[in-house]
Amino acid sequence: MKTKALTCAIALASTSILLAGAAEARDQIRIVGSSTVFPYTQAVSEQFANSTEFPAPVVESTGTGGGMQIFCAGVGADHPDITGASRAMKKSEYELCQANGVTDVTEVLIGYDGLSIAVSRQSDADWKLTEKDLFTALAAQVPVDGEIKDNPYKKWSEINPDLPDVAITVFGPPPTSGTRDAFVELTMHDGCNAYEMMAAMKKSDEDKWEQICSRMRSDGPFIEAGENDNLIVQRIEADPNSLGIFGYSFLYENEDKLKAVAVNGVEPSFDTIASGEYDIARPLYFYIKNAHRNAIPGLQAFIEEYVSEDALGPDGYLKERGLTSLSDEKREQTTDEAVNGTSMQAPKG
């Protein structure tokens, strides 16, 4: 028993030394993660730097998956303090954190974002899509005459005669992006199940269903545009017949150049995202490495700024960037957990 206690004491002392070194090694908060959460974190960083004596945090847009890998790699000066995410942490990522000593993490829900499908304002076409249209246009394999075949469709009008007679060209996020994960889960899966044979397959062979319904085509019509959503905006501007997939904040910030495409008859807006009327909306998060709270100068103050009413409130400055606010009750819970460092539980799946 004494040996176990001594071992724990040595481990605790080692962690304290490590974190003390972290504080001495850098005086700036380091943040990685989602390109969708990036503009919100950047806005908080600017406000934080302008209102405190601390330097602005270093914020990198690495994608949700990439950010989790970096965040969960360890504790100390060489590892970031926070990662943003456009989906919840996966069980495998939580286990990676645990294996690397990142054992105390707080999950912070900051608000909601709609996955927007957008087109250039120069487009004269009548763009009204369903989730079935999107799946049929973008999946690697689709049902054709009762069989699963490699996607044969090259034009939107081949899928639905009411759609424009132009080539399918859609710019979207890469597999490392949380936006990609959310698009597959919220749009591709629903669109896939709109086919009766696929809905039946889910019941009889879920692994096969998952593979078919989740795999994006790689033969040209779907183009991975990296983690930089601004690049997607530029490409849509250059080609009025192309579409882009990104978070609502980027559409909101570029409404002078882009317009929303209705999905299932509903366009994204603050109201339709908050109410759930817009089908393809998702929660946004950031994750805090609690071992760094008292070691990295200003980290606790930065967290408090991020979850303040001035930032996350219904009239906060993050709404100006496109964030859809939480309810009053949920926002109060988020603030309490973030400020007090409530440890998250292991994800179920």
C-alpha positions in Angstrom: 0.0 0.0 0.0 2.9 2.4 0.9 4.6 1.5 -2.3 1.5 2.3 -4.3 1.1 5.7 -2.5 4.8 6.5 -3.1 4.4 5.7 -6.8 1.4 8.0 -7.0 3.2 10.8 -5.2 6.2 10.5 -7.6 3.9 10.5 -10.6 2.1 13.6 -9.3 5.4 15.4 -8.6 6.7 14.5 -12.1 3.5 16.0 -13.6 3.9 19.2 -11.6 7.5 19.5 -12.8 6.5 18.9 -16.3 3.7 21.6 -16.2 6.0 24.0 -14.4 8.4 23.6 -17.3 5.5 24.1 -19.7 4.7 27.5 -18.2 8.3 28.6 -18.4 8.7 27.2 -22.0 5.9 29.3 -23.5 3.7 32.2 -22.5 1.2 31.9 -25.3 -1.9 29.7 -25.3 -1.8 27.2 -28.2 -5.0 26.0 -29.9 -5.6 23.6 -32.8 -8.6 22.0 -34.5 -11.6 22.5 -36.7 -11.6 25.0 -39.5 -15.3 25.6 -38.7 -14.6 26.5 -35.1 -11.5 28.5 -36.1 -13.2 31.9 -36.8 -15.0 31.8 -33.5 -11.8 30.9 -31.6 -9.9 33.6 -33.5 -12.5 36.2 -32.6 -12.3 35.3 -28.9 -8.4 35.4 -29.1 -8.5 38.9 -30.5 -10.9 40.1 -27.8 -8.8 38.4 -25.1 -5.6 40.0 -26.3 -7.3 43.4 -26.5 -8.8 43.2 -23.0 -6.0 41.6 -21.0 -2.2 41.8 -20.6 -1.8 38.4 -22.1 -0.6 37.8 -25.7 -3.0 36.5 -28.3 -3.2 32.7 -28.4 -1.7 30.9 -31.4 -4.6 29.4 -33.3 -4.1 26.8 -36.0 -6.7 25.4 -38.4 -5.8 21.7 -38.6 -9.2 20.1 -39.0 -11.1 18.3 -36.3 -9.5 14.9 -36.8 -6.0 16.4 -37.1 -6.5 18.6 -34.1 -7.6 15.6 -32.0 -4.4 13.7 -32.9 -2.2 16.7 -32.0 -4.2 17.5 -28.8 -4.1 13.9 -27.5 -0.4 13.4 -28.2 0.6 14.4 -24.6 0.8 17.0 -21.8 3.4 19.7 -21.6 4.9 22.7 -23.5 5.1 20.8 -26.8 1.4 20.0 -26.9 -1.6 22.4 -27.4 -3.9 23.4 -24.6 -7.2 23.4 -26.5 -8.6 21.9 -29.7 -11.8 22.9 -31.6 -14.1 20.4 -33.0 -17.1 20.4 -35.3 -18.2 17.1 -33.9 -17.9 15.3 -30.5 -14.7 13.5 -29.6 -14.7 9.9 -30.7 -14.1 7.0 -28.4 -10.9 6.1 -30.2 -9.7 9.7 -29.7 -10.5 9.7 -26.0 -8.6 6.4 -25.7 -5.6 8.0 -27.5 -5.7 10.9 -25.0 -5.8 8.5 -22.1 -2.9 6.4 -23.4 -0.8 9.5 -23.8 -1.5 10.9 -20.3 -4.1 13.4 -21.3 -6.5 12.0 -18.7 -8.4 15.1 -17.6 -10.3 16.9 -20.4 -13.3 19.2 -20.4 -15.7 19.2 -23.3 -17.3 22.5 -24.0 -20.4 22.8 -26.3 -20.3 26.4 -27.7 -23.3 26.4 -30.0 -24.7 25.1 -33.3 -23.7 25.4 -37.0 -25.5 24.5 -40.1 -23.7 22.6 -42.8 -24.4 24.9 -45.7 -24.6 24.1 -49.4 -23.8 27.3 -51.3 -23.5 28.6 -54.8 -22.2 31.8 -56.3 -24.6 34.8 -56.5 -23.7 34.8 -60.2 -25.6 31.5 -60.7 -29.0 31.9 -62.4 -30.0 28.3 -61.8 -32.8 27.3 -59.5 -30.9 25.2 -56.9 -33.2 23.2 -54.6 -31.7 19.9 -53.4 -32.8 17.0 -51.3 -30.5 14.9 -49.2 -31.3 12.1 -51.7 -30.0 14.3 -54.6 -26.8 15.1 -52.7 -26.2 11.4 -51.9 -26.8 10.4 -55.4 -24.5 13.1 -56.8 -21.6 12.5 -54.4 -21.6 8.9 -53.3 -19.0 6.5 -54.7 -21.6 3.9 -55.3 -25.4 4.3 -55.7 -28.4 2.2 -56.4 -29.1 1.9 -60.2 -32.0 -0.3 -61.4 -32.0 -2.2 -58.2 -28.3 -2.8 -58.1 -25.3 -1.1 -56.4 -23.1 0.4 -59.0 -20.2 2.8 -59.3 -21.7 6.3 -59.6 -22.6 6.9 -63.2 -24.0 10.5 -62.9 -22.1 13.4 -64.4 -24.8 16.1 -64.5 -27.4 17.2 -61.9 -30.2 16.9 -64.5 -29.4 13.1 -64.8 -30.4 12.8 -61.1 -33.4 15.0 -61.2 -34.7 16.7 -64.4 -35.7 19.7 -62.4 -32.1 20.4 -61.5 -29.7 22.4 -63.7 -28.3 20.7 -66.8 -24.7 21.3 -65.7 -21.8 19.1 -64.6 -21.8 18.0 -60.9 -18.9 20.0 -59.3 -18.9 20.2 -55.6 -16.0 21.4 -53.4 -15.9 20.0 -49.9 -13.8 19.1 -46.9 -11.2 16.3 -46.7 -11.6 13.1 -44.5 -9.7 14.8 -41.6 -12.4 17.4 -41.2 -15.2 17.3 -38.7 -17.3 19.0 -41.4 -16.8 16.0 -43.6 -17.8 13.6 -40.8 -20.9 15.7 -40.1 -21.9 15.9 -43.7 -21.6 12.1 -44.1 -23.6 11.4 -41.0 -26.2 14.1 -41.4 -26.7 14.3 -45.2 -25.2 11.2 -46.9 -26.7 8.7 -44.5 -30.2 10.3 -44.7 -30.0 10.6 -48.5 -28.9 7.0 -48.7 -31.8 5.8 -46.7 -34.2 7.6 -49.0 -33.6 4.5 -51.3 -35.8 1.7 -50.0 -33.2 -0.9 -50.8 -30.6 0.9 -48.7 -32.9 1.3 -45.8 -33.6 -2.4 -45.9 -29.8 -3.1 -46.2 -29.2 -1.2 -43.0 -31.4 -3.7 -41.1 -29.9 -6.8 -42.8 -26.2 -5.8 -43.2 -25.2 -2.6 -41.4 -21.5 -2.9 -42.2 -22.2 -3.0 -45.9 -24.7 -0.2 -45.6 -22.1 1.9 -43.7 -19.5 1.4 -46.4 -21.8 2.3 -49.3 -23.6 5.2 -47.6 -20.4 6.8 -46.2 -17.9 6.7 -49.1 -17.6 9.8 -51.2 -16.9 9.5 -54.9 -13.3 10.2 -56.1 -13.8 10.3 -59.9 -14.0 14.1 -60.2 -17.4 15.6 -59.4 -16.5 15.8 -55.6 -13.3 17.8 -55.1 -11.6 17.9 -51.7 -10.5 21.5 -51.1 -8.5 21.1 -47.9 -9.1 22.6 -44.5 -9.2 26.2 -45.8 -12.9 27.0 -46.3 -11.9 30.4 -47.8 -10.4 28.4 -50.7 -13.8 26.8 -51.3 -15.4 30.3 -51.4 -12.9 31.4 -54.0 -13.5 28.4 -56.2 -17.3 28.8 -56.1 -16.9 32.4 -57.1 -14.7 31.4 -60.1 -17.3 28.8 -61.3 -21.0 29.8 -60.9 -22.1 26.2 -61.7 -20.2 24.7 -58.8 -21.4 24.2 -55.2 -19.5 24.2 -51.9 -20.0 22.5 -48.5 -18.9 24.4 -45.3 -20.2 25.7 -42.0 -22.9 28.4 -41.9 -20.5 30.9 -40.6 -18.6 31.0 -43.9 -21.8 31.5 -45.8 -22.9 34.2 -43.4 -19.5 36.0 -43.7 -19.7 35.8 -47.5 -23.3 36.6 -48.3 -22.2 39.3 -50.7 -20.6 36.6 -52.8 -22.6 33.4 -52.1 -26.2 32.3 -51.6 -27.6 29.3 -49.8 -29.0 26.3 -51.5 -32.2 25.0 -49.9 -32.0 21.4 -48.7 -35.2 19.5 -48.3 -37.0 22.9 -48.9 -35.3 24.8 -46.0 -32.4 27.3 -46.2 -29.9 27.6 -43.3 -30.4 30.6 -41.0 -30.0 31.3 -37.3 -33.6 30.5 -36.7 -33.9 27.3 -38.8 -30.6 25.9 -37.3 -31.6 26.6 -33.7 -35.1 25.2 -34.2 -33.9 22.0 -35.9 -36.0 22.8 -39.0 -32.8 22.8 -41.1 -31.9 19.2 -41.2 -28.1 19.4 -41.6 -27.0 21.2 -38.5 -24.5 20.1 -35.9 -23.1 21.1 -32.5 -19.7 22.7 -32.2 -17.2 22.1 -29.3 -13.8 22.9 -27.9 -11.8 20.6 -25.6 -9.5 21.8 -22.8 -6.5 20.0 -21.4 -7.1 20.6 -17.7 -3.5 19.8 -16.7 -2.5 23.0 -18.5 -5.0 25.4 -16.8 -2.7 26.6 -14.0 0.5 26.2 -16.0 -0.1 28.2 -19.2 -0.4 31.9 -18.4 -3.9 33.3 -19.2 -5.5 29.9 -20.1 -8.1 30.1 -17.4 -8.9 33.7 -18.3 -9.2 32.8 -22.0 -11.6 30.0 -21.2 -13.8 32.4 -19.2 -13.8 34.9 -22.0 -14.8 32.2 -24.5 -17.9 31.1 -22.5 -18.9 34.6 -21.4 -22.2 36.1 -22.3 -20.4 38.7 -24.4 -19.1 35.9 -26.6 -21.7 33.1 -26.5 -24.8 35.0 -25.6 -27.7 35.5 -28.0 -26.4 39.0 -28.8 -22.7 38.1 -28.3 -19.9 38.9 -30.8 -19.7 35.2 -31.9 -23.2 35.5 -33.4 -21.8 38.2 -35.7 -19.5 35.4 -37.0 -22.4 33.0 -37.6 -22.6 31.0 -34.4 -26.1 29.9 -33.4 -26.5 30.3 -29.7 -27.4 27.7 -27.1 -30.5 28.0 -25.0 -30.1 30.0 -21.7 -30.2 26.8 -19.7 -27.7 25.0 -21.8 -25.4 28.0 -22.0 -25.4 28.2 -18.2 -24.4 24.6 -18.0 -21.6 25.0 -20.6 -20.2 28.0 -18.7 -20.2 26.2 -15.4 -18.5 23.1 -16.8 -15.9 25.1 -18.8 -14.9 27.5 -15.9 -14.8 24.7 -13.3 -13.0 22.2 -15.4 -15.6 19.4 -15.3 -14.0 16.2 -16.6 -15.7 14.6 -19.6 -16.8 11.0 -19.5 -15.6 8.5 -22.0 -17.7 8.6 -25.2 -20.0 5.6 -25.7 -19.1 5.1 -29.4 
